[in-house]
Each structure stands twice: as C-alpha cells, then as structure tokens.
Amino acid sequence: MGKIFAIGDIHGCLVKLKELISKIDIDYKKDTLVFIGDYIDRGELGKEIVDYVLHLKRSHKNIVCLLGNHEQMLLRFLEGVDEDIYLRNGGENTLRSYDILPSDNIEKRKSKIPPAHRQFYESLLPYYETEDYIFVHAGLRPRVSMEKQTLDDLLWIRYDFIEAEDVFDKTVIFGHTPLMSPLIDRDKIGIDTGAVYGGSLTCIELPEMKIYQV
C-alpha cells in the first residue's frame, strides 16, 4: 500500500490549495489523497475549489473526498432547510460563486448548481477507514463504535472528541476545529489550521507524519 496524504479544511482558498498540491510528494499511481471536507464557504472561491477537485479526480485515481459540515449545510440550504444557519456560517460567498441569491426559490437554487457539482456534494463520504487510520471531518464520539456514530457527530463534534485521551484504537485524522498548528496526539491528528482565517492550509503524509503547509 502506498502513502496517504490528507488535506485539511480548504474553505474556498484556491491559491493555497493549488500551491499545497504542487508541494506534496505524491505518486498518484499508488498513493491516496484524502480531502477532509469543508471545501466551500467563508472563502470566496467555493465553486472554483470544487472545479479543481473534480479536475484532480478526473486526472488521478485514489482520491477520497469526505463530507464536511459546510457541504451538508449547503445541501440543506438547497432544499430550503436551515437557511439562516447556512448564511450565518459563511455560506454567502459560496452562493455568490454560483450566482445564487438567498431569495431564490428552491428550484432556481438547484438549477444554478452544475450537475457535476451536485453529484460531487451528494457523493461525499462520511468517513474513510484504513487498517491504521480513520479519516473524518470533525471527529468521533468517544467509546462509541463506528456503526453507532451519528452523522451529526462525524461532522460537528469538537471538544468531547478532542479532549478524550487514548480512547481510539486507530489514529483519527480530522479537521473542523481550527488550530494554530497541527495537533499530533497518540490517537488523533488535527489538520485544520485555519487557512481561511489567515492560517496555513495543511497536509499530512502518512505514515511518515510529514507535514506540508502553505
């Protein structure tokens, strides 16, 4: 099995993502690239990020794309659900990138999302598991089996997960909670380093534990 490269929350930061991809030492024929979710919102280039990720997926195999809470909120917004929550969490920039107005009706909203993008959002995985690692957007509920984890926990949990000590059998790679620098614990690795807030966009190479940042 090849190496695994995992990239933290992007939030529309296209320039940083392209530079980071150019820096990582990945062999696309045998290595795996995992996006941890939150491609969109807060930053201005959500649509362009999805275009770029789709380009990578067309060009290379072994690319795993996880669902983030912001993609979940967008899908719910498109159905007219929890609209205010989405807008309060930085959704307006993504809507603007798709030329969607918050006042648009549901059918008009959906019509402005390209079919390939809608398929992308709907196909995102809740988590990705290997022999040694679990990749998930936000984290896991401590002492709960994978089969009983809720999607809400996988996408939204924070400190109940982060502050749990030595409870996971596999190393959990996660994003969602912005950190000043990558969190490296025995059983968890946090790689959201606040790219959209002026911090770095982070990638970790496994099992070498090599950090790339832009």
N, C-alpha and C positions, 0 to 999 in steps of 0.2 A: 504494500500500500504506500502511496506517495504522501507527501506533506499535506497539511491542511492550513489554509490561510483564512482568517476570519476578520472581517472589517466591521467596525462599529457604526453607530448611528450617523447617517450622512446628512439628512435634513436639507436637501437642496444645494449642498456645497459642491457643485460640479467641478470647479477648478481643483479643489483639494482632492476629490476622488480621482480625477484623471492623473494628477501628479503622483498620488499614492500608488495607483495601479502601475505606473511606469517605474516605480522604485522597487516593488516587491520581486523577489527572485523566484517566480513561479514557473513550473513546467506544466502547461495546460493539458498536456497529453496524459499525465499521471497524477498530478496534484489536484486538490479540491479547493475551490474558493467559496467561502460561505459569507453571505451578507446577513447581518444580524437583525435587519429590519429598520424601520423609520428612514426610508429613502426620501420622504417628502415632508412638507410643512416647515414653517418658521423661515427657512431659506427661500430664495426666490425661484429656484430652477428645478422644482419638483418634476414637472413634465420632462424636462431635458435629462434629469437623472434617470428616469425610467427608460427613456430612449437609449441612453448609454448602456444601462444594464441589459436591456434587450439585445443590443448590439453584441455585447460580450457573450450572452447566452447563445446567440446565433453562430458566433465565431468559435466558441470553445465548449467542450463538454465539461462535466463535473463542476458546474456552478450551482450552488444551492442558495435559494432565496427564501428567507424567513419572513413571517408576518410580524409587523410592529404594531403598536397600539395606534399609531397615526394612520397607517393604511386601513386598519379596522374602522377608525373614526370616519375616514373618507368614504368607505363603502356604506357606512350607516348614513352619512350625510346625503349620499346619492339616493338613498331610499326615503329621505325626509325624516330621519330619526336622529335625535340628539344634535340638532343643527347648531344650537348655541354653544354646546360643549366643543364641537369641532372648531368653530370660529374663535373661541376663546383660547384654543390651543395651537394657534398659528396656522390655521387652515386657509386663511385668505390668500396668502401668497401662492399656494398650490392652485386654488381656484382661479386666480388671475392667470397663472401659467397655462391653464386650459381654456381661458376666456369664459369662465363660468361666473355668473353673478349670484350672490347669495339669494337674491329674489327670484331666480329662475325656478320654474316648476320642475318636478322630478324628471319628466320625460326630456325636457330641454337639457337638464344637467347631464343625464346619461348620454344624450346624443353628442355631447361635446367631448366625451372621453373616447379616444380611439379604441376600436375593438381589441387591438393587441394589448393596450394598457389595461383595459377592463379585465381581460383574461389573465394578465400578469397579477393584478391585485387579488383576483379570486383564486389564483393557484398557489399563493404564498403558503409556506408550511408553518405550522405552529411551533415545531421544534425539529431538530435534526440530531440523531444519535449515532455514535460510533462505538467501538469497543471500549474506548477510553474516555470519551467526551460526550457531553450533551450541550448542544448549542440552542439557545433560546433567547428571545428578545429581552425579557425583564428578569426572569429567574424562576425558581421553583418554590412551592410550599414545602418547608422542611418536614421531613418524616411522613411524606405522602408519596405513594407510588406514582409512577408516570401515568398509569392507567386512570388514576383518580385526580390528577392535576386538572384544574379548570382552565379554560382559555383565558379567563379574567386574570388568574394568577400568572400565567405564562407571559401575558402582555403588559401587566400593570404592577405586579408586586415590586416592592422596593426593600425596605429595611428589615422586614421579617425574614427575608431571604438573605440579604447582605450580612446581617449581624449574626446569623446562625453559624455556629462554629463546628467544623468537622462532622457534618451530618450527611454528606452526599458521597455515594460510592464512586461516582465518576466526577471528573472535573467539569464544572458548569461554566461555559463561556457565555457571557451576557452583555447587554448594553443597557439602554433605557435610562439609567441613573447617571447623569453627568458627573464625572470625576476629574480632579485636577491632573491625575496621571493614572495609568492603568493599575487596577487592583489585582495583585497576584497573591492569592491565598492557596492553601493546600488543595482545597476542593472547589475553588471558584476563581474566575478571571473576568474582571470587568473592563470593557474596552470602549465605552462611551466616554470620550474625553472632551465633549462639548465643542465639536467643530463649528457648529452654527453660532456659538456664543463667543467665538474668537479663540477657542482652544484648538487642539490638534485633532485631525482625523487619524484614527489608529487602526493598524492591522497587526495581528499576532500570528506568527508562524509556529505551527505545532508539528512535532513535539519539541522542537528546538527552543521554544519560548523566546524567539527573536521578535522584537518589537520594531515596527516601521511606523513613522509618523510624518505628517505633513502639517 
